[in-house]
Amino acid sequence: MVAFLLSGPGERQASGAPGLEFAVLGPVRAWRDGEELNLGSPQQRLTLAVLVLARSRVVQASEIISALWADEEPPSARGTVRTYVHRLRRVLGDDDGPLRSVGNGYQLRVEEG
């Protein structure tokens, strides 16, 4: 599990989770053990924000696609989402990390902190 923080810019809070913290108000940011993580492109950060705000609920790929492209979904949308999730897994922790595939969607296991 990871800490789920809704904080404004510069208002990072400590947590008792195993080292991951998120901020989704203002720029989407994440830290592991106090060190800020490189979350990639704005679209990849938006993908993470959708997952964080779902509060451990499984988010269908179609929901992420809607958040990223609204009504102008490109033919490559599903593959692009898979790529963003793959990259986020590497950043957040691959080995039994908090981000996993569930059916046709994804789940970021978080605990509110």
C-alpha positions as CSV (number, residue, x, y, z in Angstrom):
1,M,0.0,0.0,0.0
2,V,1.0,3.6,-0.5
3,A,0.1,6.9,1.0
4,F,-2.6,9.0,-0.7
5,L,-2.1,12.7,-0.2
6,L,-4.3,15.4,-1.6
7,S,-2.1,18.4,-0.9
8,G,-1.4,21.7,-2.5
9,P,2.0,22.7,-3.9
10,G,4.7,22.6,-1.2
11,E,2.4,20.9,1.3
12,R,3.8,17.4,1.3
13,Q,3.1,15.4,4.4
14,A,4.9,12.5,6.0
15,S,3.2,9.1,6.0
16,G,3.6,5.7,7.6
17,A,3.4,3.9,4.3
18,P,6.3,2.0,2.8
19,G,7.8,5.1,1.3
20,L,5.4,6.3,-1.5
21,E,3.5,9.5,-1.4
22,F,1.4,11.4,-4.0
23,A,0.2,14.9,-4.5
24,V,-2.5,15.6,-7.1
25,L,-3.5,19.2,-6.4
26,G,-1.4,21.4,-8.6
27,P,1.3,19.4,-10.5
28,V,1.0,15.6,-10.1
29,R,4.0,14.5,-8.0
30,A,5.2,11.5,-6.2
31,W,8.0,10.7,-3.7
32,R,9.6,7.6,-2.5
33,D,11.3,7.8,0.9
34,G,11.4,11.6,0.5
35,E,12.9,11.6,-3.0
36,E,10.8,13.0,-5.8
37,L,10.2,10.6,-8.7
38,N,10.3,11.4,-12.4
39,L,6.7,10.7,-13.5
40,G,7.3,11.4,-17.2
41,S,5.1,13.3,-19.6
42,P,2.0,15.3,-18.7
43,Q,-0.2,12.5,-20.1
44,Q,1.5,9.9,-18.0
45,R,1.1,12.1,-14.9
46,L,-2.6,12.4,-15.8
47,T,-2.8,8.6,-16.0
48,L,-1.3,8.4,-12.5
49,A,-3.7,11.1,-11.2
50,V,-6.7,9.1,-12.5
51,L,-5.4,6.0,-10.7
52,V,-4.6,7.9,-7.4
53,L,-8.0,9.6,-7.3
54,A,-9.8,6.2,-7.8
55,R,-8.6,5.3,-4.3
56,S,-7.8,1.7,-4.9
57,R,-10.8,1.1,-7.2
58,V,-10.1,-0.7,-10.5
59,V,-10.0,1.9,-13.3
60,Q,-11.0,0.6,-16.7
61,A,-8.7,1.4,-19.6
62,S,-11.6,3.2,-21.2
63,E,-11.9,5.6,-18.2
64,I,-8.2,6.5,-18.6
65,I,-8.6,6.9,-22.3
66,S,-11.6,9.3,-21.7
67,A,-9.5,11.3,-19.2
68,L,-6.6,11.6,-21.7
69,W,-8.4,12.3,-24.9
70,A,-12.1,13.0,-24.2
71,D,-13.9,12.5,-27.4
72,E,-10.9,12.5,-29.7
73,E,-9.5,9.0,-28.9
74,P,-6.7,8.1,-31.3
75,P,-6.5,4.6,-32.8
76,S,-3.4,3.9,-30.6
77,A,-5.1,5.0,-27.3
78,R,-5.2,1.5,-25.7
79,G,-1.6,0.8,-26.5
80,T,-0.5,4.2,-25.3
81,V,-2.3,3.7,-22.0
82,R,-0.5,0.3,-21.6
83,T,2.8,2.0,-22.2
84,Y,2.1,4.7,-19.6
85,V,1.1,2.1,-17.0
86,H,4.2,0.1,-17.8
87,R,6.4,3.1,-17.3
88,L,4.6,4.1,-14.1
89,R,5.1,0.5,-12.8
90,R,8.9,0.9,-13.3
91,V,8.9,4.2,-11.5
92,L,6.6,3.1,-8.6
93,G,8.1,-0.3,-8.1
94,D,7.8,-3.4,-10.3
95,D,8.1,-6.3,-7.9
96,D,4.6,-6.7,-6.4
97,G,4.4,-2.9,-6.5
98,P,1.2,-0.9,-5.9
99,L,0.1,-0.7,-9.6
100,R,-1.4,-3.8,-11.0
101,S,-3.5,-5.0,-13.9
102,V,-7.0,-6.2,-13.1
103,G,-9.2,-7.5,-15.9
104,N,-9.4,-4.7,-18.5
105,G,-8.2,-2.1,-16.1
106,Y,-5.6,-1.0,-13.6
107,Q,-5.6,-0.6,-9.8
108,L,-3.2,1.6,-7.8
109,R,-3.4,0.2,-4.2
110,V,-3.4,3.2,-1.9
111,E,-4.3,3.9,1.6
112,E,-5.5,7.4,2.6
113,G,-2.9,9.2,4.7
